[in-house]
Amino acid sequence: MAACKELTANLVHDFISSVDTILCDCDGVIWKNNDSIPGAAEALKKLRLKGKRIFFVTNNSTKSRKQYIEKLLNLGFEAYPEEIICTAFAAASYLKHSLKLNGKVYLIGSIGMAEELDLMGIPYFGIGPDPVKSLDMAEWAALPIDNEVKAVLVGFDEHLSYIKLIKAGTYLNDPECAFVATNEDLRYPLGGKIMIPGTGVIVGAVKQAAQREPVVLGKPSKYLFDSIMQSFEGVTPERTVMIGDRLSTDISMGRTCGLKTLLVETGIDTRVDAKENQKSNSIERQKMVPDYFITSLADLGKTL
Amino acid sequence: MAACKELTANLVHDFISSVDTILCDCDGVIWKNNDSIPGAAEALKKLRLKGKRIFFVTNNSTKSRKQYIEKLLNLGFEAYPEEIICTAFAAASYLKHSLKLNGKVYLIGSIGMAEELDLMGIPYFGIGPDPVKSLDMAEWAALPIDNEVKAVLVGFDEHLSYIKLIKAGTYLNDPECAFVATNEDLRYPLGGKIMIPGTGVIVGAVKQAAQREPVVLGKPSKYLFDSIMQSFEGVTPERTVMIGDRLSTDISMGRTCGLKTLLVETGIDTRVDAKENQKSNSIERQKMVPDYFITSLADLGKTL
């Protein structure tokens, strides 16, 4: 059982000394939508000065690594391309290296995902609006289907449509067709009255249309951390910390991979949520309990 | 445990004598898409001649009662408005009489559903295309929200869009806002390679966006049969049969309501599926076992 303790000033030194590698979530940890979270850049800078290796590990599938670097630099963060571990890249890499895909991808996703597929030389189609044109079901049943499609890849897509669900469901009716999803986050961490559905809602709709489960690459799956360990020497679970704002993804992934875990309260979840999970008897919820929590990266930075 | 026996010619007379009321599903039982199923009209005619009361009980939410009557008459069936028990009508009736709704409905649904809301004098909006116009999440977060919305009603909507999911999720974030769905059928019974997602996929997406469960009016819920019993004298479960092609909706609803049940094999499920359910230890699957099965309504008609 994880301790779920506050990372107070007197504990920070020992905690930071116990790790070499820092996995840092983005949305809700270092930025919110298009604004950086105050103090986050300074905290990461201090960690770099202490010789820590930093990776930005994000489930958000709307951006390529190139787009992430631009955003990080624009918001005043120091960052390097190889530090970006995003699901758009992970998806292209998984299709190419793990599945050794020999065919086309039907993509329900973003321009960022398309960019990463392009870089990997994987043919795809499906991006952009695809609204229903006829209300006659007989015409839907005559939609053209591309027999070269060997995988359906799903990430965030604000152009989700009924026609896309018909196509994805039809391709996935062939058990040989791979089904890969970037992540299953259900909501975006945005304040205010409006609820912004996350990629999990898009993936959920495709799952129901297909009556199948996808391989999910994003947190809480181990895939992103495993890919870091494969690509970078000297990264070990014992000397790595996952810093995140979501118990169900960041913290759960950290615990599954045997990492140290730190919850920051600048995004989705708080210490109250973590303590609730700690009281639960469910094994799944016990994974959603961090070693430590702290108000913000800024608070961590101040004590370094 | 239901017998799950073939309704052979020598059993038909006693079976039909044991009922006064016949609930008949539409898609996959009397028609497929826009074609009538051969022999179905003759079978229903013979049942009427024997004095049976007939109701058309359908989960399909795309049509109003008026549209159903037109389709039935066009395809050569005898039918009367009061015999149409469809979920578009049931939804309007539920909002008006059970919820006594005092406010507007945000509708993810069909023109048929809108027609039934109009007839009931319930204000609504949301029908038709509502595509994403901006790719900026900050603009989504500033979408106009109507404070008079007191219910979200979801049925089949080929214009499902991400913006509709944002709006529905936002209205349903208020626990006082009612959440009503017509049905949860996952696929349309259409032959061929193309998979046509049903209303259940639309409802599922809204459920995930809202993180809430709706009241579902269609089969296998008891609501449609209960509403028949409330409106028509002399209808009793013991002397009613539900005829349908889906074990998970038609037959399960019949079993839940204490009706006799008959599976026809002209749509989704067959006797093989029924026998598989009969072998299962699951209580839920045991409900998906009919008293009888028969190839088609035509076969029933021939023996009458």
Interface residues (C-beta under 8 A of the other chain):
Chain A: N33 N34 P129 P131 V132 L135 M137 A138 W140 A141 A142 L143 I145 D157 E158 H159 L160 S161 Y162 L165 I166 G169 T170 N173 L186 Y188 L190 G192 K193 I194 M195 I196 P197 G200 V201 I202 G204 A205 Q208 A209 A210 Q211
Chain B: N33 N34 P129 P131 V132 L135 M137 A138 W140 A141 A142 L143 I145 D157 E158 H159 L160 S161 Y162 L165 I166 G169 T170 N173 L186 Y188 L190 G192 K193 I194 M195 I196 P197 G200 V201 I202 G204 A205 Q208 A209 A210 Q211
